[in-house]
Structures are given as structure tokens and as C-alpha cells.
Amino acid sequence: MSAASLGLRVLATAEALPRRVVPTAEVAARCGVDPEVAEARSGVRERRWLSEGETALSLGAQAARRALDTAGLEPGEVDVLLNASGSQLQPIPDGAALLARELGLRGAAAYSLHGTCLSFLLALHHAALLLHAGQARHILIVSSEAGSLGLNFAQPESALLIGDGAAAVLVGRAREGTGEGVQAMRFETYPEGADHTRIRGGGSLLPPGHPDADPLAFTFDMQGRRVLRLAAQVVPEVLERLRPGLSTGLPGIDRVVPHQASAAGLELMRRSGWPAERTETTLATLGNVVAASLPLTLHRALTRGAGPQTLLLAGTGAGLSVGGLILRV
């Protein structure tokens, strides 16, 4: 999947994080791993986990309200609400409807775009298409995650990575003559990696009450080395199809906003010749916040206000899926 240039303006971004800060030493103790080794291998020093009274829904609504306040818009001015989260609030109704209810949105289109860790990229591209077609003026994208609720502490390589949090990005029509928007997009899936990262339980293949549905089937399972091997094979090719030269450098790119998969995942990106000083990272203090990692990192990059710039948003997700989007802001 690729895209021609599509006008889009980022009107506001916001984040909402749980109150509880969890140091890696605490998670390492639950996993039975040396804390220094755990931090070195994961790249995570601390992350946020939900505490009492907090949910992925409440965090998502909080981030959305902050984005609307920043842009000076009322909820009724939102035409489309896109839920771009890797984990479900519940199977039915769609999580976007629950979020719309929290925000008081009535009559706006509200639905989900699900591409696990790359959900935000898909939603951003989808929003650009809607704006280009004149079908919306203001689109609110919300990614909210509570991955800590599904961790298997017998699997340290994943348990040490995951954090909770939410981000919201409000977009509208581009201003003429600015070049704002999606310049290019590429999204490819390599299904030989479908079993490398998964939560098997909860769907129709393995519903609750199924004889094979043991408790671990409802926790996050990741075969990290297999993911990295496959990603190392396919990511450079996908980057070249996104824009020639991206597998060895940053032609026409000011800054990189990567998915915060893991220390090894970020190192894989750096091997493409992307200087560390031009790569945004939040892994050390937020961990891997699944689909919210990209918009959280984007929010922090834009909050510093560097002026007009061209960004590369890129990463991998379960599937194995690889995605990249070039955004002019």
C-alpha cells in the first residue's frame, strides 16, 4: 500500500499517562531477571502502568480533551473519531463508540482502524484521504493502550517492554501553499511472522470457555528474535519502496519518529544510517506503549516546536507488518 501526496494539517497533539511510574527493577524482580541486565537489554528505565481508577478509556478521553482544548475546538466540531489502538476495550461495541460517549460526541462518525503497533499510521493516512476527499474538516485520532493488563512475567523479553498510555492527534485541512500533509506512505505485511507476536485468546478462534483457552492464551506472547530476524530481512526493502535511499540514509527527512518497539528494534532502524540526534525516542521513560508509542513520540517531538519540518514515521507491528509515512508539518 502506498500513497500520493495528501494535504493534512496537524492542529493539536496531546498525551495522557497513568499516575504510576514503574521502574525496570520492579518488573525485573517479577520476572526473576537481574535489573541491570533487564534495563540494558530492553532499553527501558521506567514505564507507566494503570493504577486504581484508570482505564485505557479514561486515558484516551483525557488525551482527546486536551487536544481539543489546545486547538480551541468543541467536541461537536469533530466530524470523525478514529480509534487507533492495538488492544480492544471490549469486542462489541467498537471502542470508538465508547470513546465518543465519553467525549459527548453525538452524530460524528466513530470507528477503529486496527494495525496493532502501526494503527496510528493507518489512521493518519486514512484521515488524510478523508480530508482530501472533502468528507471531513476535523478528525480526531486517539490511541490508548493498557498492555500491562496482559503481561506474562514468565516471558521477560516482552514483560520488560510494555507500558500504558494514550495520545491524541487532531488533524484538519492543510493550508494552501504550505506543503503540509502526507507525502508518501507504505504499509506491507509478511504473514509468515503472524505467530511471532500474538495474543491467541479472546476471539472466535479461541473464545473464553474453549478447552484450549488456558490463562496464558490471554496474555501477550512475543518471540523477539524471530521478529528481529524477519524485520532485518524486509524492513530495508520496504523503506526503499517508501522513498529510495531510506535504507541507508534520510533523503529529504529532517527527523525520524519511530515506533518504540525495543532497544534492538531501534538499533535495527539506526543501521539504516539514521543519526541518533535526528531520531526521536521515548522508550527509556515510557517503554513500548503499543499503538500509542508513535503518537506519543510524535507529540513530544512537535511540542518542542522546531518549525516546518519533514518527518518519517516508521515501525513494525504484529503480523509481521512494516509501515512508514512521510509527513510534512
JOHURA-V596315 format. One record per residue. D_LAST is the distance of its C-alpha to the last C-alpha in Angstrom with 2 decimals. Layout:
D_LAST, D_LAST
This chain:
22.10, 19.37, 16.98, 16.29, 13.00, 12.22, 10.26, 8.51, 6.84, 6.80, 9.79, 11.27, 12.23, 15.78, 18.46, 22.22, 24.59, 28.35, 30.66, 32.54, 31.59, 33.39, 34.11, 34.61, 38.25, 38.86, 37.46, 39.26, 42.51, 42.18, 41.55, 44.40, 42.27, 42.43, 39.53, 38.75, 38.73, 36.58, 33.86, 34.00, 33.75, 31.14, 28.88, 28.85, 30.44, 29.97, 28.39, 28.57, 31.04, 31.94, 34.82, 37.26, 35.88, 32.38, 31.15, 28.04, 28.26, 28.53, 25.60, 23.37, 24.52, 23.99, 20.34, 19.85, 21.72, 19.75, 16.41, 18.28, 19.81, 16.63, 15.37, 18.93, 19.70, 22.99, 23.48, 25.13, 22.00, 20.53, 21.39, 20.70, 20.88, 20.07, 21.88, 20.31, 22.93, 25.12, 28.23, 29.96, 31.13, 34.13, 34.94, 35.55, 34.00, 30.46, 28.57, 26.16, 29.26, 30.22, 26.82, 26.96, 30.41, 29.30, 26.65, 29.07, 27.19, 29.87, 29.43, 25.77, 25.28, 25.07, 25.25, 24.27, 22.56, 24.20, 23.41, 24.57, 22.12, 19.62, 19.82, 16.28, 14.99, 17.45, 16.58, 12.84, 14.09, 16.89, 14.84, 12.97, 16.56, 17.92, 15.50, 16.16, 19.84, 19.87, 21.29, 19.14, 17.22, 16.20, 16.04, 16.56, 16.30, 18.68, 19.79, 23.00, 25.48, 29.04, 29.93, 32.50, 34.80, 35.34, 35.95, 38.99, 40.04, 42.38, 39.34, 37.80, 35.16, 33.26, 34.61, 33.40, 29.76, 28.92, 27.46, 26.74, 23.82, 21.25, 17.61, 16.06, 12.66, 12.80, 10.87, 11.91, 12.06, 9.51, 10.75, 12.91, 12.45, 8.75, 8.18, 5.34, 6.67, 9.02, 10.49, 13.34, 15.05, 18.46, 20.70, 24.35, 27.23, 30.33, 32.89, 35.38, 33.37, 33.70, 36.29, 34.60, 32.49, 33.89, 35.41, 38.41, 39.78, 38.92, 38.53, 41.23, 41.98, 42.98, 43.39, 44.89, 48.63, 48.53, 51.15, 48.62, 46.09, 46.80, 44.55, 42.66, 41.49, 39.25, 37.57, 34.77, 36.14, 34.30, 35.87, 33.46, 35.15, 35.23, 31.53, 30.80, 33.26, 31.81, 28.19, 29.30, 30.78, 28.03, 24.63, 24.87, 25.80, 22.95, 20.42, 22.19, 22.01, 18.25, 17.99, 21.14, 21.36, 19.26, 22.56, 23.49, 20.42, 16.71, 16.62, 13.39, 11.66, 10.81, 11.21, 12.83, 12.76, 16.17, 18.42, 20.93, 23.98, 26.45, 27.25, 28.58, 25.56, 23.23, 25.87, 25.79, 22.10, 22.94, 25.69, 23.19, 22.88, 19.74, 20.49, 20.76, 19.12, 15.78, 16.19, 15.40, 18.60, 20.08, 23.13, 25.64, 25.29, 24.14, 25.58, 24.52, 23.44, 23.53, 20.79, 19.41, 18.79, 15.40, 13.90, 15.94, 14.64, 10.95, 12.03, 13.79, 11.18, 8.78, 12.10, 12.92, 10.41, 9.92, 7.99, 5.49, 5.63, 6.37, 7.63, 10.91, 12.10, 15.85, 19.26, 22.63, 24.42, 27.99, 29.42, 28.62, 25.19, 22.52, 18.94, 15.76, 12.40, 9.88, 6.30, 3.82, 0.00
